[in-house]
Amino acid sequence: MSVAGTPSVDKLHRAALVATAVERNRDIWVRMALRITANLHDAEDAVQEAISRVLTGPGNLHDADSAGRYLTRSVSHCAIDRVRARSRLTGFAEADEPGPRLAAVAPNQETRLVSREETALQREQLRRMLAKLQTLPKHQREAVELLVLREPPLKLREAAELTGAPISTLHSRLQSALDNLRKLLSEKAH
């Protein structure tokens, strides 16, 4: 038991293990988080948040390697949380802007104007799809977010490295998620 105001031996041991893991892996974690967030500041913040969570979190860390593995997963989750938070912050505020806007099209296609009504309809469809996405199992949702919704989307190999799941498993999760989304969205339309 520790004296009030002084850290226990367990907390000091935990801090030492985390410090060793950070010294070995910090640059790797920042690059990994940068691949997810596509923003250096968000990536660095995700790494800091993960370190803080692991330092103050429950459970035992047996050695610097287990601390490193735990932190790698935590960095991944914190980075994904930052992307989700950023997408929620941008929301659908643009739908309230008056007048037509240019459609997002491929470089080899002509640019066309999209009416305010068409934009509102597209945003409503996107809102419905995102709401249905939240009803899917966590692993399917994560596959869609990393491989489809993320900008730019990760390749299967990159997502497999990030999540620790085999490529075939990720592919299967994505396929199941898309099939489930199609079913959920078609049920609502009928």
Protein Blocks (a to p, Z undefined) as FASTA:
>chain_A
ZZehiacfklmmmmmmmmmmmmmmmmmmmmmmmmmnopaklmmmmmmmmmmmmmmmgcjd
fblmlmmmmmmmmmmmmmmmmmmmmmmmnmmmlmmpgcjddddddfkbccddddfklmmm
mmmmmmmmmmmmmmpcfklmmmmmmmmmpccdddfklmmmmnopafklmmmmmmmmmmmm
mmmmmmmmZZ
